């Protein structure tokens, strides 16, 4: 068994921090804070409160949000733990109660087999942030102004279930689409939360066994759910282990279901065996549905040696080897066309959120080496219309975070704004906040700000624009006693 000291996801720029801060960012390293950048950049990620008892997996750490709010040419940093039920239970006990993904579960002393850390993604819906967990977890609502955890959202008292790692928010209807999955029947459910925050629709998706989907997509008409070629081993599940494997004999399947459809309305489309972590976007196009996604290369799973240790397998399985693909689902023939758009290894995609579910031109992603541990070594801008791309390569020893698109005030184009990202410079032992011009990603940053502390590397991020922050502030003010 490896020691804590050997696990790179507990060391260096991955190592957890132990406090929460609020501070204005005043040290400008280059450029200037754009005055037309208004809103909040929020990023989630794992940050274990205590040293793990067992073998640590990067996905185990307690969720911690880091945010930078921009207003009138000023920037303010804050970080907070997501106060999940597991977080509070362990704080009350003064000890670890769960051990992690790589350890056998102890069912008799735990309310849940795995600790729901809400550490994976963060999205904005209505006037709150919602955090999520990669194995399907409780949807925790968070105040976007203070990062205070407001508790589990029950969607107007109509839902006691879980949500997947990635929910989708329709920018026109303000509906939130989600799915949940688990090791026992029903293996997948799909739901829609209305613009009023109340559950409007919930249905089961027919699956014959547990699956391990990570993301979904949506168009104006459909939700797209996935039954892919990587799924849990039933023998391991029976022993209390969530061990998954790649099954090249199992084609990838995509379920197209009308926005408010039921199981009988599902149409399945098959494609070559693969896994998909993240979707760029999807849209309706005549009698077809188009989905752009980063498809994991099957060799990523097949290159793990049989005699590798469990630690070596974990490290290898965390290597991402993903290429940009277009899937076209033909509603007339029931067939799927697959096209590789780029052979670069890139992942953690973002778009102008205003185009979600509609035909879009640009996608942004993180450039990644095919090595472990996971690292983001640059920014990529894709033109989905002609297949071209532009890259901003970082110097050796400098790494970035997922970079959502942040529209400038009054913008109406998909690249009329900025990309915002936390950047760690291992050469200078410094964390920074970068703002890039989305129209010219290859150019030097518009602004670099020094952060007052190291921000550990993490997972997904979102940008809450100025009008949304205004609505959140108004909603909070309306709830205060008069």
N, C-alpha and C positions, 0 to 999 in steps of 0.2 A: 504493500500500500504506500502510495506517495505521501510525503509529509506536506503540511500546509506551505512550507518554504519552497517546495518544488512546483506548486501550482501557479502558473503565470497569471491566472485570472484573480489572484489575490496579492499580486506584487506590482511594484512600479506604478504605472499610470492606470492600472486596473484596480489597485488597492482601494479599499473603502475609506471614507472619511468619517469623522465622528461628531460633527456639529452641524448646526443650521445657522445661516446668516442672512442678513438683509443689509445691503450696502449699495451706495451709488458708485458707478464706475466712472472714475475721473481721469485715469491714466490712459491717454490716447497714445498708442504706439506708432500709428501712421494714419493719415487721412483725417476724416472728421465724421461724426455721427450724422447721417442724413436727416434733415429736418422733416422730410416727407415720409420717413419711416416711423409708423405709429402702430403699436400693438405689443404683443408679447411672444417671444420665442420660448417654448417649453419643451424640455427633453426629459425622458424617463430612463431608468436604468437600475441595475442591481447594486445594492450597497448593504452588505450584511451588517447588522447591528453588533453581533458577537462573532468571534472566531467560530467556524463550523466545527461540529463534533466529529463529523465523518468526512468522506471524500467530497470535496466541493465541486459543484458544477456551476459554470458562469450564470446559468439561469436561476440559481437558487436564491440569490441575494434579495434582501428587502427592497421594495421599490422606493426610489428617491427621485423627486422632481427637482430639476434645476431650471431656473427661468431668468430671462432678461427682458425687462419691460422698457420700451422706447416711447419717449414723449417729449416733444418740443426740443429735439436735439440733445436730450439727456438719456442716460441708460441706467437701469437699476437692477441689480442681481439679487436673487433669493434662492434658497434651497430648503426643501422640506421632505421628510419621510412621508410616504402614504401610510396613514394610520389604519392598516388593515386589522381585521379581527385577530389574525395570527401575530401581527406585530404587538398588539395590545396584550394578548395572552402571554406572550413570552416576556414582555416588559413587567407584567404583574408577577409572573413566576420567577423572574430574575435569572432565567436559564433558557437554553434552547429546548424546545419541545419537539420540533421536527428536525430531521437530519438532512434531507435533500434527495435530489433525483437519483443519485448514484448509490443510495443506501436502501436496504429493504425497509418497507414501511412497518410501523408497529401499530396495528389497527386498534388494539384494545385500549390504548391510552390517548387516542387522538380523535377529535371530531371529524377531521378530514385526513385522508391518507397522505396528501402532500400539502405543504404550506402555500396558500394563495398569497403571493407577494405583491400583486398588481404592479409588476416592475417592467412590463413589456412595451405598451404603447400608451399614448395620451392623445385624445381628440377633444374638440370643443363641440358641444351640442346644447342648443338653447342658450342658457346663460352660465353654464358650468363646464369645467373640464371633466372628462370621464377617463379613468385609467383602466387598463385591462392586463390579463395574464395569459401566457402562451398556452397553458393547458386548459383554458376556459376557467374563468374565475368570476368573482362577484364584481359588478360594475361600480366602482367607487367614484363618487362625485367629489370634485375638488374646486374650491373657490379660485378662479383664475387671477384674482387680484392679490390674494394673500397666500395661496397654496395650502390653505387649511383644508384638511379632509373633512367632508361634510357627511360621510357615511355611505352605506350601500344604497344605490338607487333601486327602488322596487317598481319603477315605471308606473307611477300613479296607483300603487297598491295592487297591481295586477300581475306581478312577476316576482318569483322567488328563486329563479334559476340563475344561470351563469351566462357570460358572453365570451366569445372567442378573443384571440389576441387582437384582431383588427376589425373594428366596426367601420361602417361607411356612413357618412352624412351627406344627404342629397342637398346641394346648395340652393336648389330652387324650391323644393317642398319642405325643407328642413326636417325631413324624416331621418331617423337613424336606423340603419339596417344592421342586423347582427346574426350570428349563428352560435350555437353552443354544441360541443361534442363531449363524449365521455366513454368510459369503458363498459358501461351497461346500457341496455335498451331504455329509451330510444337513443341510438348512437349519435343522432344529429337532429337538432331543431333549428328552425329559421324564424326570425321575428322582425317586426317593424315597430318602431316607437314613433308616435306622431310628433308633430311640431309642438304639441302641448305637453310632451314628456310622458304621455300615457301610452301603455302598450296597445297597439292597434291591431296587431295580427301575430299569430304564432301557429306554426304547423310543423309536423314531423317530416323529415326527409328520409325516404326509405333506403336503409343500408342494412346489409346482412351481418356485419361484424364491426368492431371498433375501428375507427380510422384516425388519422392524425393530420387533418387540414390545418393550415396556419392562417390563410388569408381568404378573402372573397372579393368579388367585384360586383358592380351594378351598372345598369344602363337606365334610361328613362323608363323602359318597360320591364326589365328583368333583373333578378338577382342571379349571380353565378356562384355556385357552390362546388366544392371539389372533393373527389374521391380518388386519391392519388396512389402512386405505386410504393410509397413508403408508409408503413402502418405497423401497429404494435403486434408483437408476438403473443398469441393467446396463452401459451404455456407460461411465459414470463409474467403476464398479467395475473394469472391465477396464483402465482407465487408472490405477488405484491411488488413486481418490478415493471416499470414502464420502459421496456426495451423494444426499440423499433428496428426494422430492417427494410432494405430495398428489395422489391420483388419484380424483377424485370419481366416476368411472365404476366403481370397484371397491368393492363393498359390504364393510362390516366383517364379518368371520367369527369366530365363537367356537367353539372345539373343546371339547366336553365329553367327558372321558375318565375312566372309573372309576379310582379311586386307584391300582390296580395293573393297569390296562388296557394294551392294546397298540394298534397302529395300526388294526387291524381294528375295534376297539371305539369309535373316535372318532365322535361325532355332531357335524356342523357346523350351526351356527345363524347365519343372516344377519341383518344390521341395516343401517341407513343408513350411508353412507360417513362415516367419522370417524377420529379417533385418540384413544387413551386412554393417558395417562401412568400414572395411579395408581388402583387399586381401593380402595374403602373396606372392603367385606366382601362375602361371599356365603354363601348357605345353601340347604339343601333345604327345600322347602315343598310337601308332597304330591307331585303329579305335575309339579311345576315346580321350576326352580332360579332363585333370585333373586340378582342381582349389583348392587351399588350402586357407582358409579364416577363420577369426574369426567371428563366427555366434553369433549374439546377442540372448540370451535366451529369448523366448517369455514372460517368467514370469516377465522380466524387465519392460514390458509395462503393464502387467495385475495387478501388485501389487500397482499401484497408486490409492489411495482411491478416490472415486467419490466426497467426500466432502472436498478434499484437496484444500487449497488456491492455487491461480495461482503461487505464489512464491514456495510453497511446490511442486507443479507439476514440475516447472522448475528444482528444485534441484533434484527431483527424476528422471526426464527424462535425466539428465546429468550423472546419475549413469550408468556405463558401466558394463554389465554382459555378457561377450563374451567368448565362448569356441571354441577351434580349431577344424575345420571340413575339411574333404576332400569331394569334389563334383566330381563325375565322370560322364561325359556326353557321352553317347554311341551314336555315329553317325550312327550306323546301325539301332538301334531300336528306337531312339528318347527318351530314358528313362534316368533318373537321379538316381545315387546311392549316398546316403549321409552316411558318417561315422564320428562319433565323435572321434577325436584323443586324446583329453585331456579335463578334466573338470575344469581345472584351469581358473580363470578369468584373461585373459591376452589380451593385445591389442597393438595398434600402432606398427605393425610388420615392420621389415626391413629384407633385404636379401643382399647378395653380388650382387650389381647392375649388375655385369657382367653376371649374370645368369638369368636376367629378361626375362621371356617368354620361358625359357628352363628348363629342369628337374633339380631341385636343391635338395641338401641334407639338408641344414641348414636354419632355420629361427630364427630370434631374435625378442623378444617382451618385453613389459613392464608388470611386475606383478602389479595387481591392486586389492585393496579391493573393496567389493561390497557395498560401502558407498559413500556419498557425503560429501564435494566436491571431484572432481576428483583428484586422487593422484596416482603416480607411486612409488611403494614401493620396486621394485627390478627388476633385469634383468633375462630373461629366454632365454635359447638357446634350440631350438627344433631340434632333429634329425628326419627329415621327412621320413627317410628310415625305421627306426625301431620303431618310435613313442616315443622314450625316450626323456627326457628333463633334463636340469641342471639349477639350480636357484642360483642367487646371491641375497640374502636378505639383504636389508639395515637396519641399526639400526632404532629404533623408532625415529621419528622426522627428518629423513633424506629422501629426495625424489629426484627422477631423472627425466630426460627428455628423449624423444625418442632418441634411440641410433643407428644411422646407422653404418653399417660395413665399416671400413676404411682399404683397403688392404695395407699391408706393401709393400715397394718398391720391385718389382720382384716377388711378390707372385702369385701363380697360383691355390690356393685352397680356398674354400669358408670360411674357418675359419683361414686362414693364414693372420692374420692382427689383427685389434683392433675394439672395440666398443668405441665410443666417446659420452659423455653425459654431459650436465650441471646438477649439483647436488646442491641442497639447503639443508643446515644443519640448521634447525630451533633452535637447541640447542645452536649453536654458533653464530647464526645470520650471516651466511656466505654462499656465493655462491662459488662453486668450479667447476673445469673442471676435469672430470675423464677420464682416458684411461684404458680400460680393455683388457686383452688378449682374443681374440675371441675363441682361442682354449681351454681356461681354464677360462670360464666365472665365475666360482665359486671362483676363487682365488682372493686375494686382488688386488686392482688396480695396474697396472704397473706404473701409475703416477697420482698424485693429485696435481692440481694447484689452488692456491687461485685466485679468480677473484676480480677485483678492485671495484666491486659494486654488488648489488643484481641483479640477473637476474630473472625476474618474470617467473612463470610457464607458459608454452605455449603449442604449438601444434607440428607440424611436422618438420622434419629435413632431411638433406641430407649430404653426404660427397662428395666433389669434389676432385678427386684424383690429384696427382702431375702432370701427363701428361696433364690432362684437364686444370689445372691452367696455365701450360706453354702455351697451345694453346690460352687460353683467353688473356694472357699477349702479345703473339705475334700478335693476332688480334687487340688488342688495340694499340700496337705500329705501326701497319701498317696503322691505321686510323689517326695517328697524322700528321699534316701538316709538310712537309719537308722544 
